[in-house]
């Protein structure tokens, strides 16, 4: 084990900051109660976490889109079946109306025959 302090064992990286960036980091560090180094590390960590959140959000969005696609397909299938059922019901109703008309015509014919037979028997 090394006799160096833990901060001395961590990786060091020298960077060039654009004009004004050091002052912005210093102000943010002071506001958050962190050192400049801690502020930079905090913001770097947050950017990686943000990337993870973004990836997870995209995964969730993809899953939602797939669910919506499946729902749309099911909805279209239900719509198709409903249209078929409506067509079957319409045809059945038309058949019923024709049958009812035919029965009324048959009833009229039967009544006329009965009336004719009744007149011929009474003579």
Secondary structure, DSSP 8 states (H G I E B T S, - for coil): --SS-HHHHS--------TTHHHHHHHHHHHHT--HHHHHHHHHHHHHHHHHHHHHHHHHHHHHHHHHHHHHHHHHHHHHHHHHHHHHHHHHHHHHHHHHHHHHHHHHHHHHHHHHHHHHHH-
